[in-house]
Structure formats: structure tokens, C-alpha cells
Amino acid sequence: MSDSTGWNFLNQDIVACERCPRLLAHCQHVAAEKRAAFRDWTYWGKPVPNFGDPRAEILIVGLAPAAHGANRTGRMFTGDRSGDWLYRALHEAGLASQPGSVSRDDGLTLRRTAITAVCHCAPPENLPTRDEQAACRDWLTRTFDLLPTRVVIALGQIAWQAAVEELLRRGWLSGRKPRFSHGQEANLAGGRLLIGSYHPSQQNTFTGRLTEPMFDAVFARASRHLNEASGSN
Ligand code: SF4
């Protein structure tokens, strides 16, 4: 099976997932109600697949689609302010073909990078329950199974915890669980690296808790790690 075939199969399975009735109902409800500014859109309104390079070495783990962002457009971090921040930073680091992201057919491609989430369905209040996070964990595991990941970037505390649990389970991380903070790093088996970053939500970007230089430094660090790893091979 080619890289893109496995990637496409996984994404088809994610989109067809029906494990969390509360979240599916919420996605559909938001899609039917819509926000006035997007009344001409046909909302995606279902689980949002992974996005990016099927051979990605950098795996970004977000929390969940935004109700009027990815739940509208059908692509991770597309169509909202968090996505504006993320794709600007990825473009700055040479990991995205363009700095903007408005719809899933806007031509954006990622280089050596993919984006997944703790939950693939938009949750009420942006907060999936523990059971919903656990139900979605299988997709995170299958994403890790598929990609030749060298760097994991966790956006926010919940993504960090999910990534740490998955990395422990895979044996890439051992000992005490590392605590989350912005710029926190943990060395993983096989020369891999885990990096923590504040989530680029408006809660963080409007308050100045996360600045563009802080965010850029995360992706510069990830790129540097890949280049160092390539140089030592
Ligand atoms: S959150 Fe994940 S497990 Fe739950 S329905 Fe959506 S895709 Fe399936």
C-alpha cells in the first residue's frame, strides 16, 4: 500500500466514525444553524480528517476542530483565527506552501508536516469529555502507526497529555511523564523529539500569552531537529 493510499484510507475511516453521538449531534447542529457570516457555506458538519503530507516527519497534535472553523471547512485549522496563526508560522518555517488557509480547496499543501487532533469532531465549549478523548485515541494511534514521525508538536495541555500517553504506550517515552509548558521538550526513543506549545487559540494570542516569535521558535526548533537528524544519518 502506498503512503497516500494508507493515509486516504485512514482519513476515510475517521470521516465515517460514529463513536461519539454527542459530538456528532453538535457538529450537525452547528452545521444546520450556521454563523450569519457563513450562511452561504455548506458546513462539513462531521469528523474532520488529518491533513498534510502522507510522509510527514513532523506531527502536530491539536485539540479539536472549531465549530465554525474546521467543522465548517472540513480541513484542520482552516477558516479560523487559530489556523491563521498556525499556517502563517508553518509557512514562515518553510513547512506550508502558503500562509493562509480559507477552504479545503485553496491549494495549501504541507511539507514534511501533518496535523491531527485529540478529537476529530467539534465539541461544545471546545471541550471534549474524557470518554470522547478516549474514543478518538484509536485515530491518533493509527496516525502514529502510519507516519515516519521524528518530531511531535503538541498544541496545548490536552494535546500534550494525549501525545505523552500515546508515546508511553509506544515505548518512545519512558520514566516520569513530562509536564507541559511552552517550549518544553522531551527526548524520545530513536532520536525523536516531543515539543510543547501553547495552543494558538484567541485566548492565548489575544492576551499575548503566545506571541508570533514564541510560536515561530517552536517550528524552527522542529525543522532544526529534522535537519540535524538528516545530517547525522
Ligand atoms: S470525536 Fe473521534 S471517536 Fe468521536 S465520533 Fe468524532 S472521530 Fe469518532
Residues whose N, C-alpha, C, O or C-beta is under 5 A from the ligand:
A	BS01	SF4	I14 C17 E18 R19 C20 L23 P47 C119 H120 C121 E132 A135 C136
